Amino acid sequence: YPHHKHFFFDDGNITFLVGGFLYRVHRYFFCRDSSEFKERLSRLSNQKGPSPHPVISLNDVKSADFDAFLSVLYPPNFNMSQKHSFKEWSSILDLSTRWGFTSIRELAIRCLEPPSAHHRLLLARKYGVDQWVLPALSELCERPQPLNVDEARFMDFEDIVLVGSVRERVRS
């Protein structure tokens, strides 16, 4: 497999296979900040194998998502705040939540700016960001247009009913 052009470090001590690329990074960050990886890597350390850098396959992760996540651990420039897109911050929130990187999850929640109340509600429900739920629901209730079919398709049934009933009550 080819080495990733930005995230393959000669002094790295853990190798991931993601989306057809090899990433060699520093296990320190993964053990320090993630309860899941701390346990996973300690099990790996107990297994003696032929390679000093065993490869961990992350089959359920896209390389673009892993790149965004690693860019938080390895910023290209410490003097500039990172500019990430909504999609990149969403990926960072997803992976940090799944892997138990609490401080990176908190950073993603602070920096993520969903483009609409609907997006904010979906992310809030999916990742348990409770402080986003009420403001998103309020905005959906107060906006001029009702929920459309595409929005409703992705929402929880209870949220659809709540938004509809509040809108009905306000307008009557």
Phi, psi and omega per residue, in radians:
Y1 nan 2.530 3.119
P2 -1.275 2.611 3.068
H3 -1.336 2.478 3.073
H4 -1.155 2.457 -3.036
K5 -1.231 -0.419 -3.118
H6 -1.955 -0.504 -2.978
F7 -2.074 0.801 2.990
F8 -2.255 1.776 -3.039
F9 -1.811 2.298 -3.140
D10 -1.021 -0.595 -3.137
D11 -1.600 0.110 3.080
G12 -1.149 2.751 -3.104
N13 -2.309 0.275 2.995
I14 -2.522 2.379 -3.078
T15 -2.076 2.292 3.081
F16 -1.998 2.534 2.971
L17 -1.904 2.022 -3.098
V18 -2.400 2.142 3.051
G19 0.964 0.614 3.095
G20 1.459 0.135 3.113
F21 -2.117 2.563 3.018
L22 -1.655 2.278 3.086
Y23 -2.027 2.185 3.016
R24 -2.029 2.014 -3.059
V25 -2.256 -2.972 -3.052
H26 -1.790 2.088 -3.075
R27 -1.102 -0.381 -3.141
Y28 -0.855 -0.865 -3.105
F29 -1.100 -0.678 -3.086
F30 -1.267 -0.620 3.095
C31 -1.343 -0.676 -3.105
R32 -1.188 -0.738 -2.923
D33 -1.841 -0.155 -3.066
S34 -2.261 2.056 3.094
S35 -1.103 -0.666 -3.136
E36 -1.116 -0.847 -3.113
F37 -1.239 -0.553 3.101
K38 -1.017 -0.808 3.128
E39 -1.203 -0.798 -3.112
R40 -1.072 -0.747 -3.113
L41 -1.314 -0.515 3.074
S42 -1.203 -0.651 3.054
R43 -1.097 -0.703 -3.137
L44 -1.152 -0.653 3.138
S45 -1.129 -0.549 -3.116
N46 -1.310 -0.289 3.118
Q47 -1.614 2.129 3.098
K48 -1.555 2.245 -3.140
G49 -2.378 3.110 -3.094
P50 -1.275 -0.384 -3.044
S51 -1.808 2.345 3.058
P52 -1.263 -0.271 3.126
H53 -2.163 1.369 3.113
P54 -1.064 2.586 -3.099
V55 -1.697 2.222 3.078
I56 -1.801 2.060 3.117
S57 -1.494 2.238 3.051
L58 -1.939 1.376 -3.018
N59 -1.172 -0.434 -3.092
D60 -1.652 0.272 -3.107
V61 -2.153 2.375 3.063
K62 -1.500 2.588 -3.104
S63 -1.087 -0.651 3.127
A64 -1.088 -0.649 3.118
D65 -1.211 -0.735 3.117
F66 -1.147 -0.676 3.075
D67 -1.013 -0.820 -3.137
A68 -1.076 -0.754 3.137
F69 -1.094 -0.837 -3.120
L70 -1.153 -0.461 3.133
S71 -1.155 -0.339 3.042
V72 -1.330 -0.707 3.125
L73 -1.285 -0.555 -3.100
Y74 -2.213 1.272 -3.111
P75 -1.137 2.461 -3.117
P76 -1.186 -0.413 -3.116
N77 -2.653 2.073 -3.110
F78 -1.273 -0.286 -3.118
N79 -1.495 -0.178 -3.098
M80 -2.099 2.411 3.046
S81 -1.231 2.581 -3.053
Q82 -1.359 2.397 3.067
K83 -1.819 1.902 3.091
H84 -2.064 2.583 3.090
S85 -1.339 2.964 3.063
F86 -0.995 -0.774 -3.140
K87 -1.098 -0.737 3.134
E88 -1.142 -0.787 3.109
W89 -1.121 -0.611 3.088
S90 -1.108 -0.714 3.092
S91 -1.130 -0.726 3.115
I92 -1.102 -0.735 3.089
L93 -1.094 -0.763 -3.124
D94 -1.062 -0.943 -3.071
L95 -1.184 -0.703 -3.138
S96 -1.146 -0.594 3.096
T97 -1.230 -0.834 -3.123
R98 -1.063 -0.654 -3.026
W99 -1.733 -0.009 3.085
G100 1.297 0.568 3.036
F101 -1.547 1.480 -2.992
T102 -1.030 -0.831 -3.068
S103 -1.211 -0.581 3.098
I104 -1.260 -0.641 3.063
R105 -1.058 -0.788 3.134
E106 -1.105 -0.681 3.073
L107 -1.071 -0.803 -3.138
A108 -1.079 -0.727 3.125
I109 -1.095 -0.705 3.121
R110 -1.182 -0.674 -3.006
C111 -1.591 -0.379 -3.077
L112 -1.235 2.240 3.106
E113 -2.153 1.551 3.138
P114 -1.029 2.461 -3.070
P115 -1.236 -0.238 -3.131
S116 -2.660 2.879 3.082
A117 -1.086 -0.628 3.126
H118 -1.077 -0.835 3.102
H119 -1.064 -0.725 -3.135
R120 -1.082 -0.746 3.139
L121 -1.136 -0.771 3.139
L122 -1.075 -0.785 3.108
L123 -1.136 -0.720 3.136
A124 -1.033 -0.799 -3.130
R125 -1.202 -0.743 -3.075
K126 -1.180 -0.677 -3.023
Y127 -1.934 0.151 3.082
G128 1.155 0.715 3.110
V129 -1.673 1.426 -2.987
D130 -1.030 -0.615 -3.086
Q131 -1.182 -0.196 3.113
W132 -1.625 -0.316 -2.981
V133 -1.117 -1.008 -3.070
L134 -1.096 -0.793 3.090
P135 -1.039 -0.679 3.135
A136 -1.175 -0.777 3.111
L137 -1.091 -0.746 3.129
S138 -1.048 -0.777 -3.134
E139 -1.122 -0.691 3.103
L140 -1.144 -0.594 3.121
C141 -1.275 -0.605 -3.017
E142 -1.555 -0.303 -3.088
R143 -1.208 2.721 -3.081
P144 -1.129 -0.694 -3.069
Q145 -1.592 2.504 3.099
P146 -1.273 2.994 3.044
L147 -1.036 2.463 3.022
N148 -1.722 2.980 -3.056
V149 -1.044 -0.733 -3.135
D150 -1.120 -0.690 3.103
E151 -1.134 -0.847 -3.084
A152 -1.079 -0.587 -3.113
R153 -1.001 -0.549 -3.075
F154 -1.722 -0.085 -3.077
M155 -1.620 2.770 3.009
D156 -1.198 2.531 -3.127
F157 -0.966 -0.739 -3.114
E158 -1.087 -0.659 3.124
D159 -1.198 -0.653 3.107
I160 -1.093 -0.832 -3.133
V161 -1.110 -0.755 -3.139
L162 -1.066 -0.861 -3.138
V163 -1.072 -0.796 -3.138
G164 -1.086 -0.769 -3.096
S165 -1.238 -0.662 3.106
V166 -1.156 -0.755 3.115
R167 -1.060 -0.718 3.141
E168 -1.115 -0.793 -3.118
R169 -1.121 -0.719 -3.112
V170 -1.169 -0.647 -3.054
R171 -1.469 -0.189 -3.120
S172 -1.783 nan nan
